[in-house]
Amino acid sequence: MPIVSRYTLCFKVDEGIYILLNSLTGAIDIADEDPIDVLRRIERGENYRGDLFYYLKERGYIFESSLDEEELIKKHLRRWKRKVCKSPLTFVVGVTTQCNFACKYCFQQHMQRRRNNNSWNDRKLVLLFNAMDNIVKEEGEREVNLSLFGGEPLLPSNKWVITQILENAKERGFNFYDVITNGYYLKEYIPLLKKYDVKNVQVTLDGTRKIHNFLRPTKSGKGTFDRIVEGIDEALKNDIFITVRINVNGYNIQDVPALAKYIIQKSWNKFPNFNAQLGLVYPYGFDSGDFPYLSEDVALKHILEMYDKNPEMRVYDMGGWSMVKNILSSLETGMPFEQKFAYCGANTTTYAFDPLGKIYACFDAIGMEEMSIGEYFPRYNINKELKKKWRKNVFEKSPCSDCKYALLCGGGCIFHTLLSGRDFSEPICPSIDRSLNILLGWYYRHNKDLLLGKRREGHV
């Protein structure tokens, strides 16, 4: 008896018009009432056959049986696992947990209160890279991407250790993937970053001068905008790739179009080595007080409305909404979108290292010793049971394995889950249904004639 796939989602975007989506097959189609009626008949247990039935089956909205659907799940999962096994390992070195900023929404405040642990020495660096060598052997010889994180990695006092890290990585043939920095001392580090061909530097600007300086001042209360801009200018001139990230929240969301205009005025967007992306500040588990965090769906609604009114918003990449990027790309190209079998690199190939000698699966957890999965100092050791809890795919998480949204969200962020006092098996679920309703409704309004034309040409 045929079944409707549990991953088939239906969104009404107009009177008698729907968008069908299946996250297992990556299919997206515009539909009228006729195919929706077929789906309803199958759900009622009717053994219906017809042209629309076979089209819906071909697209993966319908299966002949639950066994057929399970076989396709297993096939995609095997392919994904093979891909992960060939993917580069990501090593993130938390150079320090110290920072010169006092950001209003900082999730690392607890680390900075603990102790000054900028305690690198030659022996610890040797053990750090010995641990990396061991991990490469254990995971199978493959490419390695190296990233620098903090705290704030580019503090002046860190230059000697960053030089040593980059030199050791160069000897091993690692790729210098990126540096995540607040940008305050970026200009001073440009010669070093250029020497070692660092692929990307991510810098946060949370708005134009006034808004940014309010959200991201120094610990002494000094504004940081102008100095960061100066560093970005210099980096772009030196062919260093810059990703400007805007952490969207209730304070700065109305300023996002103004920052886009500023980026255009600066002509940053004309550089081939420049990207600007919108992210989101997450409150899970943080001491948020009265900080105005925004949920993903609320922030998305505001941002899409801004896209309607402000053409300069096109300079932004929707970096903080991977699902949105994935689906929009599929709608634009007609290609299936990619299933998300894991939330992020913490579930697959990331290893992060802090200055204390601890190893983590997630780089956001750097400095939180209770979340570590092992150590490289004073000796190398990985706790396989803890690592296994982090490295689960979405079908290995019991609340997610039967969820119709699982392959869109990837099982949720374990870091946020643990910070919120929950267990590994209690993921925090994002508002995917509301976000999809907002996104697909917005896309339909902007592309109505094109989408209805495709339907007349033979699509559902």
BELZITA-V634457 format. One record per backbone hydrogen bond with DSSP energy under -0.5 kcal/mol. CO is the residue of the C=O (numbers start at 1). NH is the residue of the N-H. If there is no record, write none. Layout:
co:CO nh:NH
co:CO nh:NH
This chain:
co:3 nh:63
co:5 nh:8
co:7 nh:9
co:7 nh:23
co:9 nh:21
co:11 nh:13
co:11 nh:19
co:14 nh:16
co:14 nh:17
co:17 nh:13
co:17 nh:14
co:18 nh:20
co:18 nh:31
co:19 nh:11
co:20 nh:29
co:21 nh:9
co:22 nh:26
co:22 nh:27
co:26 nh:337
co:27 nh:22
co:29 nh:20
co:31 nh:18
co:32 nh:36
co:33 nh:37
co:34 nh:38
co:35 nh:39
co:36 nh:40
co:37 nh:41
co:38 nh:42
co:39 nh:43
co:40 nh:44
co:41 nh:46
co:42 nh:45
co:46 nh:48
co:50 nh:54
co:51 nh:55
co:52 nh:56
co:53 nh:57
co:54 nh:58
co:55 nh:59
co:56 nh:60
co:56 nh:61
co:56 nh:62
co:57 nh:60
co:61 nh:5
co:63 nh:3
co:65 nh:69
co:66 nh:70
co:67 nh:71
co:68 nh:72
co:69 nh:73
co:70 nh:74
co:71 nh:75
co:72 nh:76
co:73 nh:77
co:74 nh:78
co:75 nh:79
co:76 nh:80
co:77 nh:81
co:78 nh:82
co:79 nh:83
co:80 nh:84
co:81 nh:85
co:82 nh:86
co:83 nh:86
co:83 nh:87
co:84 nh:87
co:89 nh:91
co:89 nh:145
co:90 nh:92
co:90 nh:351
co:91 nh:93
co:91 nh:147
co:92 nh:94
co:92 nh:353
co:93 nh:95
co:93 nh:149
co:98 nh:151
co:98 nh:152
co:100 nh:219
co:103 nh:106
co:106 nh:109
co:108 nh:111
co:108 nh:112
co:109 nh:113
co:110 nh:114
co:111 nh:114
co:111 nh:115
co:115 nh:117
co:117 nh:119
co:121 nh:125
co:122 nh:126
co:123 nh:127
co:124 nh:128
co:125 nh:129
co:126 nh:130
co:127 nh:131
co:128 nh:132
co:129 nh:133
co:130 nh:134
co:131 nh:135
co:132 nh:136
co:133 nh:137
co:134 nh:138
co:135 nh:139
co:136 nh:140
co:143 nh:89
co:144 nh:175
co:145 nh:91
co:146 nh:177
co:146 nh:178
co:147 nh:93
co:148 nh:180
co:149 nh:95
co:149 nh:96
co:151 nh:153
co:152 nh:155
co:155 nh:158
co:156 nh:159
co:158 nh:162
co:159 nh:163
co:160 nh:164
co:161 nh:165
co:162 nh:166
co:163 nh:167
co:164 nh:168
co:165 nh:169
co:166 nh:170
co:167 nh:171
co:168 nh:172
co:169 nh:174
co:170 nh:173
co:175 nh:146
co:175 nh:177
co:176 nh:199
co:177 nh:200
co:178 nh:148
co:179 nh:181
co:179 nh:202
co:180 nh:153
co:181 nh:204
co:183 nh:186
co:185 nh:189
co:186 nh:189
co:186 nh:190
co:187 nh:190
co:189 nh:193
co:190 nh:194
co:191 nh:195
co:192 nh:196
co:193 nh:198
co:194 nh:197
co:200 nh:179
co:201 nh:203
co:201 nh:243
co:202 nh:181
co:203 nh:205
co:203 nh:245
co:208 nh:212
co:209 nh:213
co:210 nh:214
co:211 nh:215
co:212 nh:216
co:215 nh:104
co:217 nh:102
co:218 nh:221
co:222 nh:218
co:224 nh:228
co:225 nh:229
co:226 nh:230
co:227 nh:231
co:228 nh:232
co:229 nh:233
co:230 nh:234
co:231 nh:235
co:232 nh:236
co:233 nh:237
co:234 nh:238
co:235 nh:240
co:236 nh:239
co:241 nh:201
co:242 nh:244
co:242 nh:275
co:243 nh:203
co:243 nh:245
co:244 nh:277
co:245 nh:205
co:245 nh:247
co:246 nh:248
co:246 nh:279
co:248 nh:281
co:249 nh:253
co:252 nh:255
co:252 nh:256
co:253 nh:256
co:255 nh:259
co:256 nh:260
co:257 nh:261
co:258 nh:262
co:259 nh:263
co:260 nh:264
co:261 nh:265
co:262 nh:266
co:263 nh:268
co:263 nh:269
co:264 nh:267
co:267 nh:270
co:268 nh:271
co:271 nh:274
co:273 nh:242
co:275 nh:244
co:276 nh:317
co:277 nh:246
co:277 nh:279
co:278 nh:320
co:279 nh:248
co:280 nh:282
co:281 nh:294
co:283 nh:286
co:286 nh:288
co:288 nh:291
co:291 nh:293
co:292 nh:250
co:295 nh:299
co:296 nh:300
co:297 nh:301
co:298 nh:302
co:299 nh:303
co:300 nh:304
co:301 nh:305
co:302 nh:306
co:303 nh:307
co:304 nh:308
co:305 nh:309
co:306 nh:310
co:310 nh:313
co:311 nh:314
co:312 nh:315
co:313 nh:316
co:315 nh:276
co:317 nh:278
co:317 nh:319
co:318 nh:321
co:321 nh:325
co:322 nh:326
co:323 nh:327
co:324 nh:328
co:325 nh:329
co:326 nh:330
co:327 nh:331
co:328 nh:332
co:329 nh:333
co:330 nh:334
co:339 nh:341
co:341 nh:394
co:344 nh:347
co:345 nh:348
co:345 nh:350
co:349 nh:90
co:351 nh:92
co:352 nh:360
co:353 nh:94
co:354 nh:357
co:357 nh:376
co:357 nh:377
co:358 nh:354
co:359 nh:373
co:359 nh:374
co:360 nh:352
co:362 nh:365
co:363 nh:366
co:365 nh:368
co:367 nh:369
co:368 nh:371
co:369 nh:372
co:373 nh:383
co:374 nh:359
co:375 nh:381
co:381 nh:375
co:382 nh:384
co:383 nh:387
co:384 nh:388
co:385 nh:389
co:386 nh:390
co:387 nh:391
co:393 nh:396
co:394 nh:397
co:396 nh:398
co:397 nh:400
co:397 nh:401
co:400 nh:403
co:403 nh:406
co:405 nh:408
co:405 nh:409
co:406 nh:410
co:407 nh:340
co:409 nh:412
co:410 nh:343
co:412 nh:414
co:413 nh:417
co:414 nh:418
co:415 nh:419
co:416 nh:420
co:417 nh:422
co:418 nh:421
co:423 nh:426
co:427 nh:429
co:428 nh:430
co:430 nh:432
co:431 nh:435
co:432 nh:436
co:433 nh:437
co:434 nh:438
co:435 nh:439
co:436 nh:440
co:437 nh:441
co:438 nh:442
co:439 nh:443
co:440 nh:444
co:441 nh:445
co:442 nh:446
co:443 nh:447
co:447 nh:451
co:448 nh:452
co:449 nh:453
co:450 nh:454
co:451 nh:455
co:452 nh:456
co:453 nh:457
co:454 nh:459
co:455 nh:458
co:460 nh:32
